[in-house]
Amino acid sequence: MNTGRRNAAAGTVLALVGWWAGCSRLAAPWQGHAKTTGTIRALVVTGANLERERFFAVFQQYADVAYREAGLRGGDKAFADASEWDCNVIVWADAGELPSAAQRANVERLLKKGAGLVVLNDGVAAFSDWPAYRQAVGAVCAGGQRGSRGASHMGAAGEGEEVVIHIVDGQQPITRGMNDFFLAAAPGGVCVPGKGSQVLLAAGEGVAARPVGWVRSGPGGTRVCCLQLGAEGRVYENGCFRWLLQEAIRWAAGALVD
């Protein structure tokens, strides 16, 4: 089956039996996953480069995740008052501008209180001037960590181009029961997991394969998950990406059993 026909067939299956279809070997992907009761509260950090509408459409699929957006764009007052925050997990969706010293302290305070951290794409390489953030992410980036904007994700794919994403560790709660899958993105990115990280996903084949997803324990035992799968609408609309992000949020928030 060619790529176009496979994608069309996959779209039909997704519409019929769920957006996660084809991603899992289990009859129901959540089978065997113990969840916490109640709603997971996520603080989603966004920058100027995020395709907001298509990204936040993903969250409409997550029945147990309530989110609040904090923007890192010029003039935004993100993280100004930590006393208003009540979250289980921070989802760093884009690099954005470097937060102020007071804002950085508020984020660090949240992590020390037990909030998990899910970092996507450019956020993996961002904020070289923020040591606590770099320590939590724990990534090693080509040429050193980047500035506030970062640069660490799979590149845009040409029309019909796909890369296979391999499940390296199918026993970790985020990827438990998942199959390898195709993603409309081209291999890219500049970061690899640092010491103490557990690789979950790799892109490409053979010696050219590179890690694109991993977990680690950050300062104070913070659960950290990094995903470098791409920052364009076609990625956000991929059912397997949506499943991975959902489980990463749940895991980082302590809602999945190791």
N, C-alpha and C positions, 0 to 999 in steps of 0.2 A: 504493500500500500504506500503511495507517495505521501509526502508530508502534508499536502493540502487535504487529501482525503482522510488521513489519520486524524488531523486536527478537527475536521468536520465531524467525523464519527465520535471523537472524544467529546466534542461540544454537545452532541445529541445525548450521549450517555450522561454527561454532567447534568443536563437539563432534566433528565428522567429520574436519576437516582441520587443526585446530590453532587455538590461542587467538589467533594473529596474523592469522587469515584476514580478508580484506576490508580490511586496513590497508595493503597493499603492492601495487604494480603488478608486482612481480617474482614469478616462479614460486616462489622461496624468498626471503623478505625479507633473508636474510643473504648472498645472492649478491653477489659483488664486495666483500665486507667481509673485510679481512684481520685476523684475531684474533691476539692474543698466545698463546703456548703456556702451558699450565698454568691454574690457577684464579685468578680475580680475588678478592682479599680485600677485603671491604667492612666498614667500621665504620658501623653504622646507629644514628643518634642519635634517640631518641624522647622525647616529653614525655607529660604526663598526658592530653592530649586525643586522642591517636591511637587509632583503632580497630585495636588491635594484631593481633588474630586475623585479620581480613580483610586487613590490610596485609601481614603476613608470609606469608600464603598466596600472595601474588604471587611471593615469592622461591623458592617451591617449584618454579616453572616455569623457573628460571634454572640450567641445568646447570653453567655455568662460573663461578658466583658463590657463594662461601662468605661468610657474614656473621657478625658478632658484634654484639650489641646493647649500646649504652651509653645508659642512661636519664638524663634530666634531670628527675627528679621529686624531691620533697623527701626528703632522707636518702640518696639514691643516691650512690655513690662513683665516678661516671663520670669518666674521664680522670685518675684519681688517680695513675697510674704509667705514663708514656709508654714506659718501657723494655719493657713487655709488649706493645706494639702492633706489629703488622706488617700494614699494609694498603696497598692501591693507591688506595683511594678512600673518602671519607667521604660517606655519604648522610644529609643533615640532614632527617629526615622530619617533624619537629614543632618548635615553638619551645621549649617547656619553660622552665625557670628559667635565669637567667643563670649560666653556670659561674663558679667562683671564679677569682681571678687566676692561680693555679697551673694550673688546668685549662685556662684560655684559652691560657696560654703553651704547654701541651702540644699543643693543637690547632694553634696557629700553627707549632710546630716540625714537626708532621707535614706541613703544607702546604708548608713550605719544603723538606722532604725530597722533595717531588714527588708527594704524594698528591693526587688529584683531588677535586673537591667537587661534589656534586649536592644542590641545595637545593629543597625542596618547600614549597609553600603558605605557611603562617604563618612558616616559617623565612626567607622572602624579606624580610619586613618586621621581623624580630626583632632584638633586642640593640642598641638605639641607644647603649648605653654600652660597646660593644665595637668600637672603630674598625677594627681589623684585619679583623674579620668583615664589617663593613659595606663596607669597601674591596674585599674579595674578592667579595661578592655583587654590588656595583655597581648596586643598584636605587635608583630615585628613587620615593619613596612619598608619596602624598597626605597633607599635613599633617606631613611629616617621617617619619623612621623611627619605628617603634613600640617599645614596651618589650619585655621579655623574651618576652611571649606572642605578639607579632606580630599581624598581621591582613592576610593577602594571598593570598586564593585565591578561586576561583569559588564562589558560594553554592550551597546545596542546591537542587535542582530539585524542582518539583512532580511529582506522579505523571504519567508520560507526557511530561514536558517535556524537551526536548533542545536543545542548542546545537551548531552546526557548528564544528568546529575545522579551520581552514585551514592547510595546509602552505605557509608563506611561502617557505621555502628548501628545495627538494627535493634540493639537491646536497650539503648538509652531511652528514657521515657518520651522524648520529643519525636524520635524517629522509629519507635517501636512498631513493628508490623508494616513499615512502609516499603514500597517497591522503588527501584530506580525509576526516574521519570525524565521526560524531555522538557526543556525550557527554551523559550524564544529569546536567547541572549547569547552573545559571543564571549568566550573566555577573556577575562581582563582582570583588573585589580592589582593592588600593589602590596597587600598585607597577607601574612601567614600567621597562624596561631603561635603564641609564645609558649615558653616552658610551663608545664602544668595544665595545658589545655587538652581537651578530649575532642578529637575530630569526629564530626558526624557526617559531613557531606563533602564530596569532591566532584569537580567538574572536569570533563574531558576524559581521554583514554590513555592508558599506559604511562610512560614516563612524563607525558605532558599534563597528566592530571594534577590538579591543585586543590587544596582545601578551600571550601567556600562556606563552611558552617562548622562551628565548634562551640563548646561550652567550657566554662571554667569557674573556679571559685575566686571571687574577688575579695578585697579587703573586708575583714569581719565576717567572712563566709557568704558574702553576697553572691547570689546565683546570677551568672552572666552568660548570655547567649549572643554570639555574633553570626550574622548571616550576610554574605556578599553575593546575592543572587540577581542584583540588577535593580535599577530605579526608574523603570518605565512602565507604562500602562499594561503592556502585554504580560509583564511579569506579575503585576498585581492581579491580573485576571486569571492567572494560572491556578487551577484548583489545588495542585500540590503545594505551591507557594503559600496559598491561603491556609492550608492545613498546617504547614510547618510553622508559620507565624503564630497561628492560634495556639499550637502546642508549646511553642517557645514562650509565649506569654504566660500560659498556664504553669509551665515548669518553673519559670523565673519567679512567679508569684507563690510558689510552693503548693500548687494545686495538682501536681502529678507526683506519684510515688516513684522513687528511684528503684 
